[in-house]
Amino acid sequence: MRTATPCTSPLSARLLALLGCVVTLALAAPVTHSQTRLETNSGRTYEGEIVFDDGISVEIEWGSASVKLPYAQLTPMSQYRLRRDKTADDADSQLDLADWCVDMTLYTEAKRHFRAAIEAEPLKSDEINQRLTAARTQAGKELLARAKSLAASNQPGEAHRILGIIVQELPLEPVASEAAHLLAEDVERRKQSTFVRKAAPSGKDTVPESERAKRRNGEAYSDETRALFADVIKSYQRMLERTQKGLVTSSQSSSIKEFEKAIKDGAKLRGQADKLRPMGVENPEIAEALELVDSKLEDALVDCRIHLADAYLLRSSYNQATEVVNHGLAEYPHNEQLRRAKDRVTSAAAYDSGGGWRIRGRRR
């Protein structure tokens, strides 16, 4: 019986040795990515190529320098980009990344990967929706706690925006009713503490004295000035009411219409205030009241435009959302809330991550 023996010619031996080296090098090669930007929790930024990444730490190289960083020192968004680039397209991998995003409060990214999971394996829709439901509940609780913390730290604008997100995107979650109640309280407080308001009789007003709008000298505005601004106050309060109605209505179309009406009220308010400006040249009290009007109008208009942009994002109407924010920036180019809203809209458009927490897949 003949026995097969391997070829031992010099050429074959060299080829086999070369192949073995290639395989060994391939298995041992470090991770190489394209140009990457990493931000740390301490505020440092690094930009270069990833030359090592084991999921626990990452090494980034630029020029002749490099640095190795633990994942824990990176911002959640930097960690996300690294994880995203290594995540497979199958449903289980996308779901795991979505759950991680929820834990890191990266909700826009989480929604994106829940959708990717259902697109990858539509027949897993039952399991995916179960995990999505848990994610919605977790997100709602975290957002409500964050909104309360922001309100307590004197950041009412951002708190108002987050409460609006809860009632718009998570209307069926238990926290939505509490968020709507807090929004209503906020609107009522704004209405009652409106500019040039004098103290009301005891028991007829819930606004603390410390929250009443007063002149810079600490005195209340005169009855004459309050009467002069009566129409301005009325337009302001109607604007707040329409914004509130837009947040709590169950119809997206109705929400958008209410926000648009509120913005028109704001334009009307500005026109009413402009007619009073000549009087402010000679009257310091009226000049102070006008400054207060401008400040409160900016806050109310910015809130309303951001809510309207978010409503368009729920529809994945990126062009309309962009237009709404751009109009706001044309009016208030230095407003940080609008700038952040512009970044959110731009990111949502780039990754098609609009829409809410609802996904659909084929049923068995």
Buried (B, 14 or more C-beta within 10 A) or exposed (E): EEEEEEEEEEEEEEEEEEEEEEEEEEEEEEBEBEEBEBBBEEEEEBEBBBBBBEEEBBBBBEEEEBBEBEBEBBBBEBBBBBBBEEBEEEBEBBBBBBBBBBEBBBBBBBBBBBBBBBEBBBEBBEBBBEBBEEBBBBBBBBBBEBBBEBBEEEBBBBBBBBBBBBBBBBBEBEBBEBBBEBBBEBBBBBBBBBBBBEEEEEEEBEBEEEEBBBBEEEEBBBEEBBEBBEBBBBBBBBBBBBBBBBBBBEEBEEBBBBBBBBBEBBBBBBEBBEEBEEBBEEBEBBBBBBEBBEEBBBBBBBBBBBBBBBBBBBBBBBEBBBBBBBBBBEBBEEBEBBBBBBEBBBEBBEEEBBBBBBBEBEEE
